[in-house]
């Protein structure tokens, strides 16, 4: 699909477009409308002690996208952001990208998250990305289901309450390239983007 466009969900016209540098205030508002449970599933840390200034700082950072490296698609309703899907390309494995998606609680279970995931997949494949990677809470079945819907093949590895997900998203994808060797307990260098971005506390 060509962005931007509108589609009806639950009788509401939801707009889909790329995130822009001017969206930082809207991103803060979006974050403030997420429940504690949804924030925990998305960021995997307790964000209740994060100051408003810190939230604004990270919102500005998230809007500073680098073409072909960081891409974000948003869903909006009546001017407010209600969902975001983004991916960040790994540096050492150019055909692999770390991805994440979150939808406001009052707009969940409508199909908006699935649409965001499909748009992210289309943009990624068009830019040469063949595999999505995500590190999610093992209890985050919603995101796991999203990935299964847009993937041709999926592998999961669970440990200590977290699940690593490797999803093949391109029909022409070859085998998943091996990651750089790391010591036990360390994040792989190119997989630390979202960990660093949301390491707020």
C-alpha positions as CSV (number, residue, x, y, z in Angstrom):
1,X,0.0,0.0,0.0
2,X,1.1,3.6,-0.6
3,X,1.3,5.8,2.4
4,X,-0.5,7.9,3.6
5,X,-4.0,6.3,3.4
6,X,-7.1,5.8,5.6
7,X,-8.9,2.6,6.5
8,X,-12.0,2.0,8.6
9,X,-11.6,0.0,11.8
10,X,-14.6,-0.4,14.2
11,X,-16.4,2.3,12.3
12,X,-13.5,4.8,12.7
13,X,-11.4,6.2,10.0
14,X,-7.8,5.4,10.9
15,X,-5.0,7.2,9.0
16,X,-1.6,5.5,8.4
17,X,1.6,7.4,7.5
18,X,5.3,7.6,8.3
19,X,6.4,9.1,11.6
20,X,7.7,12.7,11.0
21,X,10.2,14.8,13.0
22,X,7.3,17.0,14.1
23,X,5.5,14.2,15.9
24,X,7.4,14.3,19.2
25,X,4.5,16.0,21.1
26,X,2.0,13.5,19.6
27,X,4.3,10.7,20.6
28,X,4.4,11.9,24.2
29,X,0.6,12.0,24.2
30,X,0.5,8.5,22.8
31,X,2.8,7.2,25.5
32,X,0.7,8.9,28.2
33,X,-2.4,7.0,26.9
34,X,-0.7,3.6,27.3
35,X,-1.7,1.5,30.4
36,X,1.0,0.3,32.7
37,X,0.6,-3.2,31.4
38,X,1.0,-2.1,27.8
39,X,4.1,0.0,28.7
40,X,5.6,-3.0,30.4
41,X,5.0,-5.3,27.5
42,X,6.5,-2.7,25.1
43,X,9.5,-1.4,27.0
44,X,10.1,-4.4,29.4
45,X,10.9,-2.0,32.3
46,X,8.8,-0.2,34.8
47,X,8.5,3.4,33.4
48,X,6.3,4.8,36.3
49,X,9.3,6.8,37.7
50,X,10.3,8.3,34.4
51,X,10.1,12.1,34.5
52,X,8.0,14.0,31.9
53,X,11.3,15.7,30.7
54,X,12.8,12.3,30.1
55,X,9.8,11.1,28.2
56,X,9.9,14.2,26.0
57,X,13.6,13.7,25.4
58,X,13.1,10.1,24.2
59,X,10.1,11.2,22.0
60,X,12.3,13.6,20.2
61,X,15.0,10.9,19.7
62,X,12.4,8.5,18.4
63,X,11.4,11.0,15.7
64,X,15.0,11.4,14.5
65,X,14.8,8.6,11.9
66,X,17.7,7.7,9.6
67,X,16.6,6.7,6.1
68,X,17.2,3.0,5.4
69,X,18.2,2.5,9.0
70,X,15.2,3.4,11.3
71,X,11.6,3.4,9.9
72,X,8.4,4.1,11.8
73,X,4.8,3.8,10.7
74,X,2.0,5.4,12.8
75,X,-1.8,5.0,13.0
76,X,-3.8,8.1,13.9
77,X,-7.4,9.0,14.7
78,X,-8.7,12.5,14.9
79,X,-5.2,13.9,15.0
80,X,-3.9,11.6,17.8
81,X,-1.5,8.8,17.4
82,X,-3.1,5.5,18.3
83,X,-0.4,3.0,17.2
84,X,3.3,2.8,16.2
85,X,5.3,0.2,14.4
86,X,9.1,0.6,13.8
87,X,12.1,-1.3,12.8
88,X,15.9,-0.6,13.1
89,X,18.2,-2.3,10.6
90,X,21.2,-4.1,12.1
91,X,24.6,-2.8,11.1
92,X,26.5,-6.1,10.8
93,X,23.6,-8.0,9.2
94,X,22.1,-5.6,6.7
95,X,19.1,-7.8,5.8
96,X,18.0,-8.1,9.5
97,X,16.0,-5.5,11.4
98,X,14.9,-5.3,15.0
99,X,11.2,-4.4,15.2
100,X,8.5,-3.3,17.7
101,X,4.8,-2.4,17.6
102,X,2.4,-0.9,20.2
103,X,-1.2,0.2,20.0
104,X,-3.1,2.3,22.5
105,X,-5.2,0.2,24.9
106,X,-8.5,1.8,23.8
107,X,-7.7,1.0,20.1
108,X,-6.6,-2.6,20.6
109,X,-8.4,-5.7,19.2
110,X,-9.5,-3.8,16.1
111,X,-6.9,-5.0,13.6
112,X,-4.8,-1.8,13.8
113,X,-1.7,-3.5,15.1
114,X,-1.9,-6.2,12.3
115,X,-2.2,-3.4,9.7
116,X,0.8,-1.6,11.2
117,X,2.8,-4.8,11.2
118,X,2.0,-5.5,7.5
119,X,2.9,-2.0,6.5
120,X,6.2,-2.3,8.4
121,X,6.9,-5.6,6.7
122,X,6.2,-4.2,3.2
123,X,8.5,-1.2,3.8
124,X,11.2,-3.5,5.2
125,X,11.1,-6.0,2.3
126,X,11.1,-3.1,-0.3
127,X,14.3,-1.9,1.4
128,X,16.1,-5.2,1.3
129,X,15.3,-6.5,4.7
130,X,14.5,-10.2,4.8
131,X,14.2,-11.0,8.5
132,X,12.7,-9.3,11.6
133,X,14.1,-9.8,15.0
134,X,12.3,-9.0,18.3
135,X,13.0,-9.6,22.0
136,X,9.7,-9.7,23.8
137,X,8.3,-10.8,27.1
138,X,7.2,-14.4,26.9
139,X,3.8,-13.3,28.1
140,X,3.4,-10.9,25.2
141,X,1.3,-13.3,23.1
142,X,-0.2,-10.4,21.1
143,X,3.1,-9.4,19.5
144,X,4.0,-13.0,18.9
145,X,0.7,-13.5,17.1
146,X,1.3,-10.3,15.0
147,X,4.7,-11.7,13.9
148,X,3.2,-15.0,13.0
149,X,0.7,-13.3,10.7
150,X,3.2,-11.4,8.7
151,X,6.0,-14.0,8.6
152,X,6.7,-16.8,6.2
153,X,8.6,-18.7,8.9
154,X,9.2,-18.0,12.5
155,X,11.6,-19.3,15.2
156,X,11.4,-18.6,18.9
157,X,13.8,-19.2,21.7
158,X,12.6,-18.5,25.3
159,X,14.7,-18.1,28.4
160,X,14.1,-16.3,31.8
161,X,10.7,-14.9,30.8
162,X,11.9,-13.4,27.5
163,X,11.4,-14.8,24.0
164,X,13.8,-14.1,21.0
165,X,11.8,-14.1,17.8
166,X,13.3,-14.5,14.3
167,X,10.8,-14.0,11.5
168,X,11.4,-14.5,7.8
169,X,9.4,-11.8,6.0
170,X,10.7,-12.0,2.4
171,X,9.9,-14.8,0.0
172,X,13.4,-14.5,-1.4
173,X,15.1,-14.6,1.9
174,X,18.1,-16.8,2.4
175,X,19.2,-18.4,5.7
176,X,19.4,-16.0,8.7
177,X,23.0,-14.7,8.8
178,X,24.8,-15.6,12.0
179,X,25.2,-12.8,14.6
180,X,28.4,-11.5,15.9
181,X,29.8,-13.6,18.7
182,X,29.1,-12.2,22.2
183,X,29.7,-13.3,25.7
184,X,26.8,-14.8,27.7
185,X,24.5,-12.2,29.1
186,X,25.5,-9.5,26.7
187,X,23.3,-7.9,24.1
188,X,24.6,-8.3,20.6
189,X,25.8,-4.9,19.4
190,X,23.3,-4.4,16.7
191,X,20.4,-5.6,18.8
192,X,20.9,-3.0,21.5
193,X,19.0,-0.2,19.7
194,X,15.7,-0.6,21.5
195,X,17.3,-1.6,24.7
196,X,19.3,1.6,24.9
197,X,16.4,3.7,23.6
198,X,14.1,2.6,26.4
199,X,16.7,2.2,29.3
200,X,15.0,4.9,31.3
201,X,15.3,3.8,34.9
